[in-house]
Amino acid sequence: MPGYEVDNDTPFAELWMGTHPSGPSVVMGTGPNHNNVTLLNCLSSYPEYVGNIRIVTKYGRNLPFLFKVLSVRTALSIQAHPNKALAEKLHHDDPFHYPDANHKPELAIALTEFEAFCGFRPYAEIEFLLNNVPEFKDTVGSQPATEFLETKNKDKQSLKKLFAALMTAQEDLWKENIAKLKDRWSSQLETIPELATLQKLVKKLSADFPEDIGLFAIFFLNYLVLQPGEAIYLGQDEPHAYILGDCIECMACSDNVVRAGLTPKFKDVKTLCEMLTYKSLSPKDQTLQPITIDRFTRSYIVPVPEFVVDQIEINEQDLTPSFEYKLESKESGSILIAIHGEASLQRDDKLFAGYVGFIPASTSLIINNVKSRLLLYRAYCRLDD
């Protein structure tokens, strides 16, 4: 954007791309109606850019997704995003803390090695931690822990009861046990891999959140380390937290967050405990595998229609002087961001690292003059079948 300069000494956590009123994109085009106006205003004037009549009828003159780049250095809160019905209720009852009436399923694609908590651990792992971390078991409480351990056919209700016991424990109790755990783990090196991993995580997280119930809540959640290109889909009412790394993120157009740990922000423990799905899955089951479209494009398709994300990667060994690649038209408008490389769109528009562009619906573009390895991400929406 002309006149905007990035201060290299200032940290930036998020880049928002879309029409959400909390951070709307600004169009910098050549025409008087396409220059220095918000993308939302532009789409209001040109609804055909949003999509065909079916898409505009369903979503209005608006993009139903919010596209982001996240750079995480301090862990983001243990949180979940409400389903549509709950989002409407929370927004009605408390619009200050819940500014949207929309649900917020989201997709995260790693750009660097990316650490996150996602979903509840398998029951056997939670049993193991109850039996091997006395401070955790004591905070949950003897009776809830014993009931869970002795339940042969564990289900969502037994997990919910155990998790709620932790999250509603008395503050003086969990603070005391956090201090005990940190004191023990500061002098005792765990050799069992599961415990050694948690020991490192508690040390890291407690540097920023020294007395936070989230330090025990992570014992319930799967810990994942994604490599570049790997992804997780976070459905409605699923607990998660980002720990470290950079990622591409796409979600339904909403900013609703229900938090309960690892944060100084507003916490809504009661709502979080009631809303969660309590699905117990392995870390592998939390990942989302992309579909190969062609040699250069992989598509991350999620179980909601508001967004799809394509990864377009053109490597140096593919480059020839006459190389061209066609970005196929989509039923909806789409947003394109360049992460690496240098090239041209239609020989006129320059692609470079940090470039963000809007592609109107039913518009195809040719990538050419590729100078080096090119990595692009493109977000758009689809209609239900």
N, C-alpha and C positions, 0 to 999 in steps of 0.2 A: 504494500500500500504506500503510495507516495507520501513522504513526510514522516513515515513511521520508522523508527530505528530501534533495533534490539540492543539492549544493554547486556553485554556479555558477562557482567558481574552480577546480574539479577537472575535468580532462579525462576523458571517458569514451569508450572506443574501441568497445565492443561491447555490445549488448543481446541476450541469448539468450532465446528463447521456445520451450519444449518440455520434454522429459523427460530430456534428457541429464544423467547424474549429476554432471558437472562444473559445471553451472549450471542446475538444474531450476527451472521456474516454480512459483510458489506460488499456490494458488487462494484468492481472497478472496470467499467467497460468503456466503449467509445461513443455509444449513443447517449442522448440526453436522458433517456428513461432507463439507462443501464449503467449509470455512473454515480458513485458515491450515494447509493441508496441501499437500504437493507435488502437482503435476499427475499425476505418475506414480502416487502412492498413490491419488489420486482415481480414475484410470482402472483401477487394479487392482481397486478395489471396484465400479466400474461399467463393465465391459468393453463394454457396449452403447454407451457414449459414443465408444469408439474406432471402431466401425464394425459392419457386418454380420458374420455368421459367417465369411465368406470372408476378410475383412480381418483379423479377430482370429486366425483360424487361421494366416494368413501372417505377421503381424507381432507377434502376442502382444498383451498388454494394455499397449500402448505406442504412441507416435507414431513412425513410421519416418522422420520428417524433423525437422530442427532449423532453426528460423526465426531470423533475426538482422537487426539493424540495425547497420551498420558505419560508423564515422567515421574516415577514414584521413587522418592528417596527416604521419606518417612512413611511408615505404614499407614494406609487408610483404614478407617474404622471397620470393625466387625459390623456387618450390615446386611440388610435384605431390601428388596424393592417390592412394594405391594402389588397384588393383582388388581385388575381394573376396578372391581367392586369395592375393595378395601381402599384403593387410592381415592375414589370418589368420596367415600365416607370420611377418610382422614382429612381430605381437602375441605370438606364441608365443616367439620368439627374444629379443625386447627389449621387454617390456611397459612398462618405465619410459618409453621414448621413444615407443612406439606403444601407447597405452592402449586402443585399440579393435580389434576383429577385423572391422570392417565397412568397406566401401568408402565413398567420400565424393565422388560427383559433386555439383556445385553450380551454382547460378544466381545471378548478380548483376544487379540492376536499378538503374540510376542514379537517385538522388534529386536530386543536384546534378550539375554537370559532373564526370565521374569518369574518372580516368586509370588505365590498367592495361596490363600486358604480358600477352599471351595467345597461346600457340601459337607455332610456328616460322614465321619469315618465309618468303616465296617464295625459292627457290634463287637467283634472279637478284639479289635484294637482298643476300643474304649474300655472293655473288661481288663485288658492288659494294663492300661494306664491306671485304672482304679486300684489294681492290685500292686502296682509298682511305684506309684507316686503318692505317698501317704498324705502329703499336704493337699493334693487334689481331692482325694477321697474324703478327707476331713472337712473340706470346704463344702463339698456336695452334701455331706451329712451321712452318718452311719446307716440310718434306716433307708433313705433313698438308694444309697450305694448297694446295700445288702439286697434290697428288693430287686434291683437291676441285675446283680450278679447271679441271683438265684432263679431268675426268670428264664425258663428253658426256651420258650418260643417268643423271643423278643420281637417287638413290633414298634410302630411309630409312636404309640401311646406310651410305652415304657421308656422310649428315648426322650420323648417330650417331658415326661415327669422328671427324669434325671437332669436334663438340661435346665429346666425351670428351677430345680432345686439349687443348682449352682448360681444361676443368674439372680435369684432372689435371696441368696444367703446374706446374713448380716454383714454390714460393711467392716466392722471391727474384726470379724472372723476371717474374711478373705484377705484383708490387709495383713493380719498377723501371719496367715499361712503363706502369703506371697513373700513376706520377709523371711520366713523359715526356709522356703524353697530356694530363694536366691542365696541365702547364707550357706545352705547345704551344697548347692551346685557350684558355689564359688570355690569350694575346697575339695569337691569330689568330682572326678572326671568319669562320666558315664561311659561304659564300654558297649552296652547294648545299643545297636544302631538307632532304634526308634527313640530311645531316651536321649542319646547323644544329639540327635537332630533337634529335639525339643529343648534340650539344655542350651544349645546355641541360639535358638529362636527366642527363648525367654531372655537370655542375656541381651540380645540385640533389641528386642522390643521394649524391655524395661528401661533402656537408656532414654527412651522418649516418653514412656508411660510407666513410671516406676511403681505406681500403686493403682492398678487398673484391673478390674475383674476380667478383662479380656485376656490377661496373661494365663488364666485358667481356662477360659472359653476356647482357646486354640487347641486344647487337648481333645475337644470334640470334633475338630474340623480336619479334613484332608489337607495336607501340605503338598503343593505341587511346584516343581521347577520346570517351566516351559522353556524350550529352545526357540530361536527365531522361526516364525512361521507356524508354530504350534498354537492351539487355541482352546479356550474354554467358553462354553455357553452357560450363562447364569440366568436361569429361568425365574419367573416370578416366585417370590416367597422362599428363595434359596439363600442360605447364609454364605457370606464370602468376605474376603478382605484381601486387598493387594498389599504386598510387602515391599518389593523392590524391583525396579527395572522399568523399561519403556515398552509401551504397547499401543497398538491401534485399538480403539474401542468404538463400538456402534451400538445404539440402543433405540428403543422407542422414544419419541420426543417427550421426555419428562425429566424432572430433576428431583423426583421423590426418593428419599432415603430414610429408612428406619434403622437407627443406630443403637448399639448396646454395649460397645466396648472399644478400647484402644482409641479413644477420642476425647477431647475436651468439649466437644459440641453436645447439643441436646441429645439425650438418650431416652428411648421409649422402650424400656425392657419388657413391660407387660405386652405391648403390641407385638414386639418381635417374637416373644415366646409363643404367642397365640397364632401368629400368621404362618410360621415356618411349616414346610412340608414334612420334615423329619424323614426324608429319604436317606437311607444308609447305603452308600455306594463306595466302590474302590476309587482311588485317584484316577486310574485309567478310564473308568466310566464317566468321569467328569469332563474329559476332553472331547473336542469336536474335530472330526476329520474332514478336510476339504475335499471337494470333488474336482477332478481334473477336467477342465473344459477343452484345452488344447495344450500345445507345447509350452505356452507362455502364461496361461491363466489357470488359476485354481479358484474355486468358488466356495465360500463358507456359507452354507445354507442353513438357516436356523428354523425352528418350528413355529415361527410367527411371521406374518407377511410384511410387517413394517420395514424390514431391512434384510438385505443380502450384501455381503462384502466380497468383492473379487480382489485377488492379489495378482498383479501382472508383473512378471519378472523376466527381463531380457538380459542375458549374460553376454559377456564380451566375446565368447567364442561363437555367438550367433550373429555377430555384426559383420555386415558387408556394406560397401558403398551404396548399394541399391536396396538395403533392408527396409521393409515397411511392415507395420502391424496395424490391423484395423480394430479399433474399439467399436464393437457392435452397438447398435442403437438399443435402448431399453424402453419398456412401456412407460417408465417413470423418469423424471429428472434424476440426475445422479451427481455426486460430488467426487472429484478426483483429487488425490494428493500424491505428490512425488516425494519419496523418502530419500532415494539415492539417484544419482545420474544426471545426464543432460541430454535433451533431445528436442524435437519440434513436434507440434501438433499442426497438421495441415500446412506445414512449412512456414507458418507465420508466427503462431503462438509458441513461446519458448517454455519448455519444461526444464525445471531445475529443482534441486533439493529444497523443499519448503513451498513449492508451487501448490496452490489450491485453486481449482477451477470448478465451475458449475456447468454441466452438460445438459441442455434441455432434452426432454423426452423425444423419442423418435429421431435422435441425432447420432450419426456415426462419425467417427473421427479417425484420421490416419496418423499414426506415430511414425516419424522418419528422422533422418539426420541424428541417429542415436550415437552419442559420443563415447559413452562408457556404460557399465552395468546400470540398468535402469530398474528401479523398484517402485511400483505404483500400487495404491489401494483405491478402490472405487466402491462407493456405497450407493445403493438404490433400493427401491421397494418393489414388491411383486403383488399380484392379486392372488387370493385364494383360488385353488382349482375348483 
